[in-house]
Amino acid sequence: MTDQTANDRLPDRLSTDPRSAYYDAEILSRDIGIRFKGVEKTNVEEYCVSEGWIRVAAGSAKDRHGNPLTIKLSGTVEPYFRTGG
């Protein structure tokens, strides 16, 4: 168990919205991938591994504040750091 292994752990829940309590700029600055039900997803706004869901943008629709509308999908969530090689 190295220090790098401890630093390479993703949180149980993470959001790309800076207003969220689950937003972490340091982690988001790294290249993160999300597998949902075994399929790579590139449009994930937020995820929660323990509860088994992701939020994805609903097309180009916006709410009355100009934020993207999201849809919550349930299933197996597997976040990971993409490697550069």
C-alpha positions in Angstrom: 0.0 0.0 0.0 1.8 3.1 -1.3 0.9 6.7 -0.8 0.0 6.9 -4.5 -2.7 4.3 -4.0 -4.3 6.3 -1.2 -4.2 9.4 -3.4 -5.7 7.6 -6.3 -9.0 6.9 -4.6 -12.0 8.7 -5.9 -14.7 9.9 -3.5 -18.0 8.0 -3.2 -19.9 11.0 -4.6 -18.6 13.7 -6.9 -20.2 16.6 -8.8 -18.9 18.9 -11.6 -21.1 21.8 -10.3 -19.1 24.3 -8.2 -22.2 25.1 -6.1 -22.5 21.5 -4.9 -21.1 20.3 -1.6 -19.7 17.3 -3.5 -17.6 19.5 -5.9 -13.8 19.0 -5.6 -11.7 21.0 -8.1 -8.5 19.2 -7.3 -9.9 15.8 -8.2 -11.8 17.1 -11.2 -8.5 18.6 -12.6 -7.4 15.0 -13.2 -8.7 12.9 -16.1 -11.6 10.9 -14.6 -13.6 8.3 -16.4 -17.0 6.8 -15.5 -18.3 3.4 -16.4 -22.0 3.1 -15.9 -23.5 -0.4 -16.4 -20.2 -1.4 -18.1 -20.5 1.4 -20.7 -18.1 4.5 -20.8 -20.0 7.7 -20.2 -18.6 11.1 -21.0 -21.5 13.4 -20.0 -21.8 12.6 -16.3 -22.6 15.7 -14.2 -22.6 13.9 -10.8 -22.3 10.3 -9.5 -22.7 8.3 -6.3 -21.2 4.9 -6.1 -22.8 3.7 -2.9 -26.3 4.7 -4.0 -25.7 3.5 -7.6 -26.7 6.5 -9.7 -25.4 9.1 -12.1 -26.8 12.4 -13.3 -26.4 13.2 -17.0 -27.5 16.3 -19.0 -30.9 16.0 -20.7 -29.8 17.2 -24.1 -29.4 21.0 -24.4 -32.4 21.8 -22.2 -31.9 24.4 -19.5 -33.8 25.3 -16.3 -35.0 28.8 -15.6 -31.7 29.7 -14.1 -29.7 28.6 -17.2 -28.4 25.4 -15.7 -28.5 22.2 -17.6 -31.5 19.9 -16.8 -30.2 16.5 -15.6 -31.7 13.0 -15.5 -30.9 10.5 -12.7 -30.1 7.0 -13.9 -29.7 4.0 -11.6 -27.2 1.2 -12.1 -23.6 0.2 -11.3 -21.2 3.1 -11.2 -17.4 2.6 -11.6 -15.3 5.8 -11.5 -11.6 5.7 -12.3 -8.6 7.8 -13.1 -7.6 7.5 -16.8 -4.0 6.8 -17.3 -1.9 8.8 -19.7 -0.3 5.9 -21.5 
